[in-house]
Amino acid sequence: MKNYKRVYCQSGFNMSVQASETSYCTPRENTGPYTHVEIGFPNAVEEMIIGLAEDPDNPTETVYGWVPAGLVQALIIKHGGIEEGEHPVFDIDVEQSFELAKALSENSEKE
């Protein structure tokens, strides 16, 4: 089981992105690619994922289970891309492409 290095984005936003047989991910195994992953302990509240928080009252001290890979990719794009760290290999299929496009579209409407 691999432990992926924390993702640090250009904007300063950072989070853990994990996937394994013990993570809240799909598929729930140690090899990917993954359509859904687990985000943990972001350093700031992030509206794009708050609805998936295990403990929404404590959003920077909790995990976010089964986050669509497309949504994670949109989050990374929103924050300027990865400066350092890594995430599991994503399976960006048609469904995940839709999640990516939807998340980016909703985010641009808020700006």
CORWO-V59337 format. One record per run of one state. SS is the DSSP state (a for helix, b for strand, c for the rest). FROM is the first residue (numbers start at 1). TO is the last residue. If there is no record, write none. Layout:
ss:SS from:FROM to:TO
ss:SS from:FROM to:TO
This chain:
ss:c from:1 to:6
ss:b from:7 to:9
ss:c from:10 to:13
ss:b from:14 to:18
ss:c from:19 to:25
ss:b from:26 to:26
ss:c from:27 to:33
ss:b from:34 to:34
ss:c from:35 to:35
ss:b from:36 to:40
ss:c from:41 to:49
ss:a from:50 to:52
ss:b from:53 to:53
ss:c from:54 to:55
ss:a from:56 to:58
ss:c from:59 to:62
ss:b from:63 to:68
ss:a from:69 to:78
ss:c from:79 to:81
ss:b from:82 to:84
ss:c from:85 to:89
ss:b from:90 to:90
ss:c from:91 to:93
ss:a from:94 to:110
ss:c from:111 to:111
